[in-house]
Structures are given as C-alpha cells and as structure tokens.
Amino acid sequence: MRLGWDDDQITAPHFAREFERVGVAAVTIHGRTREQGFAGGVNHDGIRRVVEAVERIPVFGNGDVPVRGGRGADDRGHRLPRHRDRKGRAGEPLDLPAVHELGANR
C-alpha cells in the first residue's frame, strides 16, 4: 500500500495496525503517496512510522528500489541487500528483473 493519499493524509500506519489486528502476516509499503505517483523521493520516515505502528508483523519498504546496474549494485551489477537496522524495515521486495533472472537460472 502507499503511505496515504497526500502528505496531509498519511494513513498507512493506521491501516497496517488494523491489518495486523485482523491477521495479516506482513505488509509492503510504497514510500510515496498517491498524489506523488512515482515522482519525488521515498519518504523513509513515513515507512518508519508504519514499522513503529505494528507490533509483530514484518514491514517491507518499497520505492526507489535499486535495480541491476543502478544505485546499490555490486561490481557484477547485482543488487545488494539492505537490512533491518538501516530504516527499520524487515526488507524490500525484489525488483521484477531480479525475479525473472532467478527463474531463468533455475
């Protein structure tokens, strides 16, 4: 889910808490609002607010995910993992090219 509709309506912490209450096992948060679309930077503080709103479930941060050859890539062009300690997230989803590459290398 996105952080909310706009910067004045950040609803993801509330919804993540309610989703956890009814039994959802994990949530993925896109670190931008609906108003932002895919423009501008990811709001890492907003993602952290979601992490802090839940008690047990993992929160996966999404948005500005580095892809092969981009920011966060190693010398072979593969993504490097980020860890929980940096922004409080449990992790981040794989980008689609990485998923396809995993399937092709089975």
C-alpha positions in Angstrom: 0.0 0.0 0.0 1.1 3.6 -0.4 1.7 5.9 2.6 -1.5 7.7 2.0 -3.4 10.0 -0.4 -1.1 13.0 0.1 1.2 14.5 2.7 -1.7 15.6 4.8 -3.4 12.2 4.9 -0.7 9.6 5.8 -3.0 6.6 6.5 -0.6 3.6 6.2 0.3 3.4 9.9 -3.4 3.1 10.8 -4.2 0.6 8.1 -1.1 -1.5 8.9 -2.1 -1.7 12.5 -5.6 -2.7 11.6 -4.4 -5.3 9.1 -2.2 -6.8 11.7 -5.2 -6.9 14.2 -7.2 -9.0 11.7 -4.4 -11.4 11.0 -2.4 -10.1 8.0 1.1 -11.7 8.1 3.1 -8.8 6.6 2.7 -5.5 4.8 4.6 -3.9 2.0 4.7 -0.1 2.0 5.4 2.0 -1.1 7.1 5.0 0.4 5.2 7.6 -1.6 1.7 9.0 -1.5 -1.0 8.6 -4.2 -0.5 12.3 -5.1 3.2 11.8 -5.7 2.7 8.9 -8.0 6.3 7.8 -8.8 7.8 11.3 -8.6 10.0 12.6 -5.9 11.9 10.7 -3.3 10.7 8.0 -1.0 9.5 9.1 2.5 11.6 6.8 4.7 10.2 8.5 7.8 6.8 7.5 6.7 7.8 3.9 6.2 9.4 4.0 9.7 6.0 5.2 11.1 4.4 2.1 9.7 7.1 -0.1 11.2 6.5 1.5 14.6 2.7 1.2 14.3 2.7 -2.6 14.2 3.8 -5.0 16.9 4.8 -8.3 15.3 4.4 -8.3 11.5 7.3 -7.5 9.1 7.1 -4.4 7.1 8.7 -4.4 3.6 9.7 -1.0 2.3 9.3 -0.3 -1.4 10.1 2.6 -3.7 13.4 3.7 -5.0 14.4 0.0 -5.1 17.9 -0.1 -6.7 18.0 -2.3 -9.8 20.7 -4.2 -11.5 23.5 -1.8 -12.5 21.9 1.1 -10.6 22.4 2.5 -7.1 23.1 -0.3 -4.6 24.6 -2.7 -7.2 27.8 -4.6 -6.7 30.6 -4.8 -9.3 28.7 -7.6 -11.2 25.6 -5.4 -11.4 23.6 -7.3 -8.9 21.5 -5.7 -6.2 23.0 -5.6 -2.7 20.6 -6.4 0.2 19.5 -3.8 2.7 19.0 -4.8 6.2 16.5 -4.1 9.0 18.9 -1.9 11.0 19.1 0.9 8.5 15.5 2.1 8.2 13.6 -0.3 10.5 12.2 -2.4 7.6 12.3 -6.1 7.5 13.4 -5.9 3.9 12.4 -4.8 0.5 10.7 -6.7 -2.4 12.8 -8.0 -5.3 12.6 -5.9 -8.4 11.0 -7.7 -11.4 14.2 -8.1 -13.4 15.7 -9.9 -10.4 12.7 -12.2 -10.1 12.9 -13.1 -13.9 16.6 -13.7 -13.5 16.1 -16.1 -10.6 13.6 -18.0 -12.7 15.9 -18.2 -15.7 18.8 -19.5 -13.6 16.8 -22.5 -12.1 
